[in-house]
Amino acid sequence: MSKPSLLRRIFSGIWNGITRVRLALSNLLFLAMLAIIYFVYIGGTPEPLPDKAALLLGPGGSIVDQKSFVEPLEALLGNPRPEDQEVLLRDVIEAIETATDDPGINSMVMDLNHLSSVGISKTQEIARAIESFKETGKPVIAVADYYDQDKYLLASYADTIIAHPYGGVALEGFSSYHNYFREALEKLSVSMHVFKAGEHKSIAEPILRDDMSPEEKEISARWLQSIWSQYTQVVEQQRELAPGSVDAYINNYVDRLNAQGGDTAKAALEAGLVDKLMGRSQANEYLIDLVGASNEDDLFEAVEYARYLSRKRPLIPQSPGGNTVAVVTAQGNMLNGEQPPGRIGGDSLARLIRSAAEEEGVGAIVLRINSGGGSVFASEVIRQAILHVKEKGLPVVASMGSVAASGGYYIAAQTDQIWATPATITGSIGVIAAFPTLERLFDKLGVHTDGVGTTDLAGSLRVDRPLNPQIAASITSSVENTYRGFVGLVAKGRDMTPEAVDNVAQGRVWSAPDALEHGLVDNLGHLSDAIEAAAELAGLDNFKVRYVGLPVSPRDLLMQQLADRVGSLHLWSASSTVTVLSSFVQPVVSLAEEMGSLNDPANLYLQCLSCKVFD
């Protein structure tokens, strides 16, 4: 090839130089933008904490064990809804525990207006810290315009509950309702092929029936009532109400409301569910008197919990060193391969468990599980990682959150101990495989499929052909084999006979108290109890706790922190139309995303449908 001409080389060099300068300027501009945002929202000299203030616990969005991954730029520049924000459960608990012995914090105000979801299981864990806070004599006040059922359980632990005069308390109880598609699928000429092991494995019912089976109604009613009883007992004890008061309030709500002229706030006040009805200004004056201080904006003096925690934590986290219990979180749908936080990846979680065990000073691992299951293959990869750690001599303890069922129970079954919160739902030991074929629909459309194959099975998995009986037989065999393996590993891990496990398996969902009675869990308690148990099994004294997560690049970490900071200020807003449309479409979008993410190589799943009620 001939050499480029001198003129071409000159212009090429100039263009390459311009490109390099342009890239350098772009990078400098990007860094400058980050620096400006950092100094506006985070940087600068930190404002000193007041000498006398309330701890302001006002989490926005959902309280979770692990934050879901969001693309950093999307998190920073997007327009999320307040209810999409996520707050770590351990941050909430740590802030309360730190403030308990802080003489500068003389009270706690729970502003629950922006809280969208916490759940009974996580509320029980937060409540332990709140009770310790109250034991010091510091008052706890709950404030919200309107309390839904989720918010109210947390509010019930307060000494005083304040509602807006135009607010109220909305209680209804727990339920488990689903859409059923058998008739719709029949009208669409879609043939659903379902293979399951476990008589009560109900995940297939929505595509096989037009209603909930009597057996599933009985099972669901049992665990729903168990958890609802915990809810009502807590509220009635905290509010000093007679047993049965909560059910009476709900079942006679119309009469109570009519007696108060349709005033929902007064109905809640008359029932003893709230203590005071106050507008914003009146509530602020009340809190100023309670705290004994106000700020320059004439608001009661308070330190927001996230800011308080950031000031109390060391700027540079100290290495845990020796005698460490590592906590690994498994939250979300269980999928094959690598998955970001908020989902459980078989490979990524297994690698995280192994790497945590290999860290110097780690003497035990606690696996915090909040999952209704997913891929069989991913579950097995994770279980093998747990067995590998146990073979190295490190104890592994499972701590079940709101849900640890099906695949979530599978990965817990052979740990050294299983702890469940009193409100955990677990079990659902069963296996399913399901997929559609569309040959009838194609026939209606006048589309026909024909051809040849080299074997009896060639082309059998096409959706436009009827299911090959040999394929059906092989899937049935695989499902039954997987179920036997599931029962066997549970029997080995729980020191039970396979027959005893089979009696409580068959896809049944259990509440934690029932699971304890049947030997599926060892103890009822919270994450802190599981950590203590793991340390005791490992013989660790004066141990430290380290929460282990997937590695995050410094750039992504900074962007996420900036997004969290902006989000905590509640700067965004969405139109009412967008909010209504989003809430209407979200269930369909979530279902489509979940179905699209299923990636088990054998299409076998350990999944609990009913568990999504409390997931």
N, C-alpha and C positions, 0 to 999 in steps of 0.2 A: 504494500500500500504506500502511496506517496505521502510525504509529510504535508500537514496543513500549511497554507501560505502564511507568511509573516503577519499580514493584515488580519487574517482570521484568528491567529494565535493571540494577537494583541486584543482584539475585541472579546475573544473568549476569556482572556485573563481579566479584562475589565468587568465582564459580566459575572464571573466567579467572585471577584472582589465585592461587587455590589451585593451579590447573594449573601456572602458571609457577613457583610455589614448589616444587611437587612435582618438576618437571623439574630445577630448579636443585639441589635436594637430591640427586636421583638422580645428576646429573653430579658433584656434590661427593663423594658416596659412592664413585662409580666412580674418581675421581681419587685419593681417599684409599686405596682398595684397591690401586691401582697403586703409590702411594708406599710403602705398607707392604711390598708384595712386592719392590719395588725395593730398599729399604733392608735387607730380610732377606736377599735372595739376591745383590744386586749392590752396593748402596750402602755407605756407611760408609767409614771410612779403610781403604784397601787394606793387607792384611797384607804386610810386606816379604818379598821373596824370600830364601830361605836363602843363606848364603855358599857352602855346598857341598851339592849335591843332584844327583839324577838327573833327567833329563827323562822324565816318565812319558807314554808314548804308549799311551793306552788308549781308542781311539775306540770308541764304541758304535754299532751299526747298520751302515749302508752308507756307504762312501766314494764320493762322487759329484762330478761336475764342477759341477753346479748343483743346489741344493736345490729340491725340489718345493714348490709353494705350498700352504700349509695355512691354513685360516681361523684368524685370530689367536686368537679366543676358544676355538675347538675345540682349537688347539694348546696353549693354556694350561690349560684345564679338562678336556680329554679324558683318556682312559686308554689312551694308545698303548702298543704293545709295544716293548720295547727295540730289537728288530730293525727297527722302523719309523723310528728316528732316522736322520738323515742328517748326514754330516760332509763339509765341503768338502775336496777333494783338495789345493787350494792352501794351505789352512790347515795341513794336516799337513806338507806340504813346507816351508812357511815357518817353522814352529816348529822343525823339525830344522835347517834352514839357519841360523837365528838362534842356536840353541844350539851350533852347531859351533864358533864362535869366542868363546863366552861362558865365561870362566874359572870362573864359578860353577856351571856344569854340567860334571860330570866323567864322566858316563856316561848311557846311555839304557836304559830298561826298557820293552819293548813288552809290555804286558798285553793279550793278545788274547782274553780271555774273552768280552767283550761285542761283538766284531766279528762281524758276520753276513755281510758281503759287501764285497769290494774288487776282485777280478778281476785277471787276469794283466797286462793293459795298465796299469792304475793302479799295480799293485805295481811294475812296471818303472820307473815315474816316481818313486815313493817311494824305490825302491832306490838311485837315483842320489844322493839326498840322504843316505841311510844310509851309503853307501860313502864319501862326503866326510867325514861325521862320524867314521867309523872311522879314516880316514887321519890324524886328529889324535892317535891313540893312545887315544881314549876308548872303553871297551868298550860293546858293545850286547848286552843280555840279552833273550831272549824267554821269556815266562811264560804258560802257559795250562794249564787242567785237561786239555783235550782239543783236539787240532788236527785240524780238517777240512782238506780239500785247499786251500781258499781261504786260510785262515789260515796254513797251513804254508809256502806259498811266501814270504809276507812274513817269517815266522819264520826261514826258511833264511838270511836275510842277517845274522842275529845271530851274534855270536861264540860264545854259549852258549845252548842251548835247554833249558829246564826244563819237564818235564811232571809231572803229578800221578801218584803210584804207581798210582792207579786210572784213569788216563787212557790216552792212546795217540795214534797218528797214523793217521788214516783217509784213505788214498789209493785212488783207483779209476780215474783217467784221465778223459778228456773223452768226451762222447757227445752225440748228437743224435737224440732219439726224439720222436715225435709221435703223437697219436691220429688215427685215420682213420675217416671217418664215411660213406663211400659206402653201405655196406650199411644203416646206421641210417637214412640219409636215404631210401633206397629203401623200407624198411619203413614209414617215416612218410609215404610218397608225396609227398616234397618234390622238386621238379625244380630242380636247380642249373644255372644258365647261366653258363659261364665263358668269358671272352674274354681271351686273353693274347698278347703278342708277346715272344718269347724262348723258345727251345726248352727251356731248363733253368729257366724261371721256376717254381719248385716250390711257391710259396705256395698254389696251387690243389690240390695233390695230396691234402691231407687230406679234401677234399670230393668228389674224383673217383675216389679209389682206396681200397683196403683195406690198402695197404702202401706202403712207400717204393719208388719206381722204381729200377731198377738204375743209371740215369744219375745220379740224385740221390745214391744211396749212394756212387758213385765220387767225385763232387764233394765231398760232405760229408766222406768219409774223408780226402781229400787235405788240406783246410784244417784239419780236426781234428788230424790227425797233425802238421802243421806247427807248430801252437801247442803241442801236447803235447810235441813235441821240445824246444821252447824251455823249457817247464816243467821237464822232466827234466834238461836240461843245466844249468840254473841250480841246481837242488837238488844235483846231483852235484858241480858245481864248488864251490859254497859249503860243502858238507859233506865235500868231499874223498873222494868215493865213486867207485868205478870206473864207467866208462860202462856203462849198462844196469842199474845197481843198483836204480833206482826201479821199472822194469818187473819185475825179478826179485822185488822185495819184494811187489809186487801179485799177480803171477801165481802165486807160491808162498806166499801169505799163510797159507793153512790149515796148511801144513806148519810154517811158522815159528811160528805161534801154538801149535800142538800141542807143538812142541819146548820152549816156555816154559810149558807146563802151562795154556794158555788165557789167560795174562797178556798183555794187549794192550800195556801200558806197557813191559814187559820185552822184548817182541818189537820194539818201536820202538827201544829202547835197544840191543839186540843188533845191529840192522841199521844202527846209526850215525845214525839219524834224529834222535835227541835225545841230549843229553849227561848230563843228570841227572834222576833221579826224586825229587821232593821234595814233601812236604805243604806246606800253606800256611805254617805256623809255621817249618818248616825253610827254605823258600825265602826267607822274610822275614829270617831270621838271615843267610843267605848274602848277601842283597842289602845288609844293613846293613854287613857286612864289606867288600863291594865298594865301596859308596858312601862308607863311612867316617863315616856320620852317621845318626842316627835322630831322629824327632820326638817330641813329648810323648806320643804314643800308642804308643811303642815300635815304630813301623813305620819302614822305611827312608825316609830323607829324600828326597822327590821333589816335583817341581813338575809338576802336570798340564798337558799341552801347551796346552789352551785357555786356562787361567789364565796360563800363561807368555806366550803370544802376546798376550793382552790387556794385559799389563803392559809388554811390549816395544814394542808398537805405540803410536804417538802417540795421545793422547786425541782430538785433532781431526785427522782425516786431512788431510794437506797436498794442495793442488791439484797435480796432476802438472805443470802448466805446459807449456812447449814440449818438443819432441822426445819425444812420447809415442806408444807403441804401445798401441792400444786392443784389448782381448780381448773378443770377443762370443761367448757360449756358446749353442750350438744343441743342446739335449738333449731326447730323448724322441720321442714320436710326432708326425709332422708333419701338422698340421690346418689347415683354412682359417680365416681371420679372426684375432681376438684370442684369445690363449691365455696362461695364467699360467705362471710358471717351472716347469720340469719337463715341459712340453710345448712344441712348436714351433708357434707361430702364424704363418701366412704374413704377415699384416699386421703383427703385433706385432714379429716378428723383422726384417722389412724396415724398419720404422720405426726400430728400434734401430740397425741398421747405418747407415742414412742419418744419424741424429742423431749417432752416434759420429764419423762422417766430418766432420761440420760443426763439431765442437767445436774450439775454438782450441788449437793446438799438436799436434793429432793428425796424425801423419805416415804412419801405416800401421795396418792392421787385421788382426788374426788371428781367424779364425772357427774356434772350437773345436767340432767336430762329434762328437756321440755319438748316432747315430740310425740306425734301420733303415728310415727313410723314412716314407711316408704319402701324403698328397694330392698329385696331380700339379699342381693349380692352386696350392696353397700353395708347392710347390717352385719353380714358375715365378716367382711373385711375389718370392720371396727371391732367386732368380738375377738377376732384373732389378735389384734393389737393389744387388747386388754389382757388376753391370756399370756402374750409375750411379756408384758410388764409384770404380771404376777409370777411368771417363771423366774424373773430376775430378783424376786424376793420383796418387791414393793407391794404393799396392800393397795387395793383399788376399792373405793366405796362409792356407791351410786346414791345421788341425791335427786329425788324426783320432784319436779316443779308442779305446775298445773296439770300437765299431762305426760305420762310416760307409758304408752300403750303400744301394743303390736310390735313394730320394729323398735320402738322406744324401750319396751320391756325386754326385747331380745338382747339388746346390748347391755342391759343391767343384770340379766339373769345369772351370770357367772362371776359377778363381782363378789368381793368378800363380805360386804354387807349392803343391804338396800334400805335406804331411808326414804319415806314418803311424807309429804306434808299431810295433815289431816284432810285436806280438800283435794288431794291428788286423785285423778282417775287413771286407772292402769288396767293391766290384763290384756284383753282382746288378742289372746293367743290363737292365731289362725292365719291361713294363707289364702290368697286369691289371685286369680289370673282372669282377665276379662278383655275382650276386644270385639269390635263389630265387623260384620261383612255386609256388603251392599248389593248382593246379586239380585235380590228382589226389586230393589229400586232401579237398578240398571235395566232389568227386564221391562219394567213399566215405562221406562224412557225409550225403549226400543234399542237398547245397547246390549249386544251379546258378546260373550267371551268364548273363544275356542282356540285350540292350538295343540301342541304336542310337547312332551317332556321326556327326558332320558330315564327318569325313575318314577316310582309311584308317588313320590312326595314332591317332585319338581313343580313349582308354581302353586303349591298348596296354600301359601300364606298371602295370596292376592286377595284384596278386599272385594274384588268383583267376581269371586268364585265362591261357591258353597264350601263350608268347612269340611276338609278331608277327615273321614272317620279315624284314620290312623293318627292324624295330628291331634284330634280330640283325645284319643286314648293316651297319647304320649304326654299331653299337657296334664291330664288327670293324674297320670302316674307321677309326674314331677311335683305337682301340688301336694299330693298325698305324702310323697317322700320328704318334701320340705317340712310339712306339718309334723311328721314323725321325728324329724331332726330337731325341730323347735321344741317339741315336748320333751325329747331326750335331753337336750342341753339344759332345759329348765329343771328337769328332774335331778340332773347331776349337780347343777349349781345350787339348788334349794334343798338338796339331800332328801328328795322325795322319790317315790316310785313313779314310773311313767303313767301307771293307771291313776294314781292320785292326781297327777298334773292334768291328765286328760279330763278328769271329772270337773276341774275348775277352769279348764281351757275352753275348747270348742267355740272360740271367738267371743266369749262373754266379756263384758266390760264391768270392772269392779270399782267401787269407791275404796279409798285407802283403808278405812276401818275393816271392810269386808276382806280386802286383800291381805291384811295383817292376820285376820282370823283364819284364812285359808293357807297361810304360809308363803304367800307370794312376796311379801316384804318382811323385813326384820323389825323395824321400829317406825313409829310416827314421830316426826320431828322436822326441823328446818335445815337449811344449808349449814348453818353454824354447828348444829348437832352432828351432821355428817362429817364436817371437818374435824371436830373433836374426836369422833370415833376413829377416823383414819389416823390421826396422830397417836391415839392410844394403841391401835393395832401395830403401828410402826415403832412404838416406844419412844416417841418424840416428846421431850420436855422443852418448855419455853419456845415453842415452834412459831414460825411465821407462815403467813399465807400469801401465795402468789397466784394471781389470776392469769392463766396462760391463754394467749390468743394467736391467731395467724399473724405472721409478720406483715407490717404495713410500712410502706416507704415514708421517709420523712416528709416528702411533698404531700402525699395523700393524707398523712396524719395532720399536717398543718391546715390543709384545706378543710378537712372534716371538723377540726376544732373551730375554725372560723365559721363554718356553717352552723355548728352547734351554738356558737356564741350569738350569731345573728338570730337563729331560731328561738333562743331563750328570751329574746327581747320582744317576741310576738309582733314583729314588724310587718309580716305579710298579712294580706287579707284576700279573700276570694269572694266573688259575687255570690249572692244567694242562689242564682240560677246554676252557676257552676257547682256549688256545694250540693244542691239537690240532685242534679244530674249525676255527679260523681258518686253520691251515695247509692243511687239507683243502679248504676252500671257496675260499680265496684265488685259485687258478688260474682257477676258473670265474668268480668275481667280476671278476677282471682282464680275462678274455676278453670278458665281457659289457660292461664299461665301455669297452673298446677298440672293440668293434663298434658300440656306441651312439654313440661320439664321431666316427665316420667321417662327414665332411661335405663331401667334394669335390663341387662342383656338377655335374660330369659323371660322378661315380662312377668315376673313373679313379685308380688308385693305383700308386705306386712303392714297394713294400713287400717286405721280406725277412723271411720266416718263420724260416728257420734261424738268422738273426743273433741271435735272442732267447736263444740258448744263452749268449752272452757279453755281452748288453746290460746 
